[in-house]
Amino acid sequence: MRLFSKSFIVRLIRLRNQLGVFWPLIISQATLLGVVALAVYGYMELEGWSMSDALYMVVITLSTVGFGEVQPLSSEGRMLTTFLILAGVGNFAFILGAFSQLLVEGRFFHFIGSRRVLKTIGKLKDHCVVCGYGRIGSVVVNEIIAEAQDVVVIENDPEAVKALQEEGILYVDGDATSDEVLAQAGVANAKNLITALSEDAANVYVVLSAREMNKDIYIVSRASTHQRVSKIKQAGADSVILPNHIGGLRLAQSVLRPTVTSFMELAYGRSTMDIQMEELTIGPDSQLVGKDLIESELRPKFNLIVIAIKKNGKDMIFNPEGRTVLEAGNTIIAVGANEKLKEFARLL
């Protein structure tokens, strides 16, 4: 016959993982409370004392203040006091030492701060979760923050976590392949997830877990080789990016087509000029629904250049004609001044 059920043991292990360095302190406190309760009961039964006298005797014994006995003790009472000194005083001293160490090392305030961060993350909706804050992940996070969007980072490298703390970025300190850590990052309520881990196997696991938690989340994954792209997409990723391949292409294009490369950097907002390329989705209640590009007056009113239109469930239409009718759910890719793009976005 088992003393504890399997589910109880699993919950206990999860609690230990959550408490981390505080686990020994919690166990010691629970043990001390048990010793105190047992000693109080023992004094009441063996000596016939009231609860207040018994509790007072336990407190002065544990605190080692040197006060005398509340009342003369019998031989059984002295044995109980001996047990209390051996079991309780050492435990009490361990708790004080462990708590002092936590304060000196700053772990206590780190734990309190982490709990506050998790509460803040729990209130987020439609945010972006980024797994990994390395060379690629840090760039991703900074780009998202620059667009004034909420982002939560999952990272377990101490140096990266320290950088996240200094920059004031919301984060979860843990392994991104853990379902519990993904849940703490709010994947169930997130709109997007980007997994930029260095190992493809880890990215596959993150994609599988995230897709199971949130069927509607848009997932982008990093991959190291072309051979892994299909596997990651099968796991549930909507898009797979090969950073090394893209970086190589950009380097080559900078030599082969320098003007085009300069324009792309300009369109993506890498220039001091106030011009950017943006994608804008037409909502069902937009006043543009049913109008063609000419009637929408994108060029005369907003001075925007429409490069392409993504129709619902269809291929991209590049350089669309003026009579192309706009429908709800269409995505317009346009180039223009930032303010004009924002002004046009308000019509959608």
N, C-alpha and C positions, 0 to 999 in steps of 0.2 A: 504493500500500500504506500503510495507516494504521500509525503508530507505536504508538498506544495505542487500545485498544478503547473503544467507547462506554460500556460498563458501568464500565470503570476510571475514565473521566472523570467519570461521574455519582457514583461513590463518592468521588472526590477532592473534588468540589464539596460533597457532604454533609459530608465531614470538615472542610472549610474553614468551613462554616456552623456546625458544632458547636464548633470551636475559637475562632471569633470573633476577638477581639483578639490571641489567642495564635498565630494562623496565621503572621504574619510572623516571629515569634520561632522557631517550629518550622522554617520554611523556612530561616532563617538558620543554625540549628543543623545542619540536614541538609547545607547547603552547606559549612559549616565542617568537618564531619566528612569530607566528600568531599575538600576541599582538604588536610586533614591526612593522609588515607590516600594521596592522590596524592603528596604531598611525601615521606612516609616511603618509599614505593616508589621514588621518584626518587633519594633519597639512597642507598638500598641498591643500586640499579642503576648509577647514575653514579659514585658514590664507593666502592662496595664495602663500605659500612659494615654493621655488624650492625643488627638491628631496634631494639635498645635505644639505640644511638648515634643512629640516624636519628630516632627518636621524641623523644629528648632535645633534639636540634637543633631540631626543629619546635616543641617546647614553649617553649624559651628565646627563639626568634624571635618567636612569637606573643605571648608575655608581655612582650616588650620590656624584659627585666631588664638587658640590657647585658652579659651574659656573652660570652666569646669563642667562637670556633668550636671545635667538638669536635675536629676535625682540619682541616688546611689544605684549602681547597676548590679544585677545578679551575674552569676558566672555565664549564663546564656547571653545576657545583654552585652557582656564584655566580648564574647566570641563574635557577636553580631557587629560590634563596633570595630573589632579587628578586621572582619571581612569588609566593612565599609571603607576603612582606611586603605586596605590593599587594593580593592576594586574601584573605589570611587575617587580617592585623592589623585592617583596616577592618571585616571581618565580625565579628571578635571584639569590637571596640569597640562595634559596633551592638548586639550581643547584650547586652552589659553595660548599655548605656544603655537599651535597651528593657525589660529586666528591672527595672532600677531605677525606671523610669517606672511600670511595673505595680504595684510595691510602694508607691510614693508615692501613686498614685491609688487604691489599694485594690482594683484589678481582680483581682489575683492571689488574694486571700483571698475575693473575691466568687465567683470561678470555683470555688475549692475548696468553698465553701459550697454552690454550685449543684449540684455533683456529688454532695455528700452528700444534698441534698434529693431529687435524682432517684433515688438508691439507696433512700431511705426510701419514695418513691412507688412504686417498683418492687415493694415488698413488700406493698402494700395490696391488699385484695380487698373487693368489695362496697361500695366507697366512692362518693362523689358527686363528679362533675366539674362545675365551674361555669365557664362561658366568659364572661368579662367581670366586672370588679370596679368598676363605676361606681356610680351612685346606686341602681340596682335590684340589681345583682349583689352589692354589699356587704351589703345587707339580707338577701338570700338566704343568703349565707355565714354571717352571724352567727346566723341562725335555725337552720341546720343544726348549727353548732358548739354552740349552746345545747342541742340534743338529744343531745349527746355522740356525734355521728356523724363519721366521717372525711370530709374534703372536700379537694379539690385545685382550685385556681383557675388558670385560664389567662388571662394578662394581659400586654400589651406596653407599656402606658403607664408611663413611668418613675416618675411620682408615685404611681400605684397600686401598682406593684411595691415601691416604698419603704415604703408603708403596710403591705403584706403582710409585708414583712420585719420591720417594727417590731412587728407583732401576732403574729408567729410562726406564720403560716398557711402551709401547704404550697402552693407555686405553681410554675408553669412559665412562664418569661419567653419569650413568643413569640406568634405569630399563631395564633389558634384555628382558622383555616381551613386550616392546614397539617396534613397527615396525620401528619407526623413529630412535631409538637408534641402532637397528640391522643394519639399512641402513648406519648409521654413522660409524659403525665398519667395513663396507665394505663386508657384507655377500654376496652380489651379485657377487663379484670378488674373494671370498675366496675359498680355496680348501677343507678345513675341518672346522667343528664346533664342539666344545665340550661344552655341557651345564652341569655344575656341581652345579646347584642350589639345595638348601636343600629341596625345596618343589617339589613333583612330578608334581603337576598341573602346576607350572611355567615352568618346563622342557617340558611338553607337548606343552604348548603354544609357547615356543621358537622353538621347533622342527617344529610345523605347520607353523609358520611364516617364518622360515629360508628355509624350503622346497619350500614354495611358491615363495620366492625371488630368489632361486637358485636351479634348478632341479638337477644339477649335483654335488652339494656339498655333501661331506661325513660327516654324522652326528653321533656323539656318545653322548649318554645321560646317565646321572646318574639316578638310581632308588633306592628307599628305600626298596621295597619288590618285591618278585617274581610275585605277582598278578598284579603289574603295568607294567611289562615288555611288555606284549602283547599290552597294550594300547599305550605305547610310540612308539612301532614299527609301530603300525597302523597309528600313527600321521606322520610317515615318517623317523624315526631314522633307520640308518643302523646297529647300534650296541647299546646295552643297558648293562651297567655295574652296578653291585651291590657291592659297596665298602665294606660294612659291611660283606657281604657273602664272598667276596674274602679275606678280611683281616682275617676272622675266619679260612678259609681254609689254608691260609699261616701259621697261628699260629699252627694249628694242624699238618700240614706237617713238620714244624720245629722240632716237637717232634717225629712224626711217621717215617718220612723219612728225617733226617737231611742232609744226603749227597746229596740227590736229590735237596733239597732246596738250599744248598750251590752252587750246579752246576747251578741252575736257576739264582741265583743272579750273579754268574760269567758270565753267558751267556748274561744277561741283562746289563752288564757293571757296576755292583756294586762292583767290586773288583779292586784291584790295578794292577792285571794282565791284560795284553793287549789282552784280548780275549772277543769277543762279538758275540751274535746271531743277524743276520740281515736278512731282507727280501729284495730280489732284483728282479725286474721285467724286463723281457727280452723285449727290444724294437723291432719294426718291421725291423729295419735296422741293428740289431746286427749280428756280425759274428758268433754267436753261434746258430742262427736259422737253424734248420735242422740237427744239430749235436746231438749225444747222449752224456751222461755224460762222457764216456770214452774218446771220441774225444775232448770234451771240455777241458780236462786236468786240471780239477779243483783241483784235489788232488796233482799231481806232480808239477804244476806250482805255485799254490796259497796256497797249504796246507790247503784247506777248506774241511770241512765235511758237506755234503748235508744231512740234516735231513728230508726234505720233499719238494715236488713240488706241487704247486697249479695249476692245469690245468684249461683252460678257461671253465667256466661253469660246472666244474666237482668237485668231492670230492678231498680232499688232498691225495696225494700219499706219505706215510711215508716210509722211508728207500728205496728210489727208486733204481731199478736195474741199472747197468752200461749201459745197452742198451736203457734206457729211452730217447726218442728223445725230444729235447727241441724245443718249438715253441714260436712264438711271442705272448706276453701277459702272458706267464707262469711266475709264481712267485716262486723263489727259496729261501728256508729257509736254511741258512748255518751258520756254526759256524767256527770262525777262528780269526786270528789276525786282529786288526783294519785296519792296513795299507794294508794287503792283501785283505781285504774285499773292501776297497776303490779302490784298483788297479783292482780288478775283476769287480767292478761296472762300471768302465770306458769302459769295453768291451760291456756293455749292451746298 
